[in-house]
Amino acid sequence: MKTAFFLHCFNFNLKDWWLSLHEQIKTWNLDSQSIIQYSAIIAGFISITLPIALDMMAKHTEDFKDKEISEIFPNHFLYRFQLFANLTIVFMSILMIALRVEGIWILLILFADGFAIIMFVRFLILIQSYATNFAEIYSNQLKENSDKIVRGE
């Protein structure tokens, strides 16, 4: 009810807004240079986040002074994927600049960027869970590691 009142007061028409947005999107020029710039921004966010996350985990693991505990976070799939995604995006961007490629390559890097963004959001959620539930996550991980040792894996 409040939303309808708000939209009515400001004479907001959702259909007109959607059509206007659609027209603006159709005029976007997604050439290789703009894609490279978007990729550089994504790679920059990932590059900044990785050392911050490592520093945060290092502060948490200082108290334990245990090799296994300090290696749990850097060995996590999402952390390793961020390194891979960042290097892939940078490499693909350099290739696009050097070779001046177009067409399917633009779609390929857009797909890589989209997938990297999804995994980056998952990585941020992982960092948040490690920061807030550090002791619980590490104790569960150590229990799993000890169970593997007992089973002989």
Secondary structure, 3 states (H helix, E strand, C coil): CHHHHHHHHCCCCHHHHHHHHHHHHHCCCCCHHHHHHHHHHHHHHHHHHHHHHHHHHHHHHCCCCCHHHHHHCCCCHHHHHHHHHHHHHHHHHHHHHHHCCCCHHHHHHHHHHHHHHHHHHHHHHHHHHHHHCHHHHHHHHHHHHHHHHHHCC
